[in-house]
Amino acid sequence: MCIAEREEEDPWGEPLHVARGFNRTDSTVTLSFTNGRQYISAGYEPATILRNLCENLVTFAWDPGCTLIMFPSTARALKDAGFTKKDVISYIVEYSRKSAADVNTRWFRDNFHMPKDLLLPFNDNTRSMRRFFSSKHLAIVIAGLPYSWGTVSYHGGGVHGTLVTKKINLPTNWGKLIDKYKDIVPTYAPY
């Protein structure tokens, strides 16, 4: 999938490439590995939005990641309640949990992916643990219709496929190329 951010609709005013250390004027492309996607109906209240995100995000493997494509209205509700993007990600890291009985500790051990500074629980359904071990592999991208509510989660990534952002260096004759091809109209896939 290829998607463009709606930078002008981002209530936090921080596009992904800026959050990842690039200058605002830089053109970049970000790639991420994904195991799948899901739509998470967010609701309208910040508490409901955060609860729905925390309860419904899917994680796989060791040190999992997730790219959240958040609709502008959802982001605006969180910002208006005082949350920054970093706050939202920190909240998800802390409160998105799963039963310790669902943790595949054999996978960690047999694939030599024992977490550093994280004690794995015994398979005990009376305990929970974080779905995400850190914010390192989580990102929020503002995109979609400005009047819709919700978030699309592209789960996967993590240690075996975290987000990678690279700067795009346009050719020196970029302006001439735009003029040369200005009459070409792309064909879009209908929705």
Order of alpha helices (4+ residues) and beta strands (2+ residues): alpha-beta-beta-alpha-beta-alpha-alpha-beta-alpha-beta-beta-beta-beta-alpha
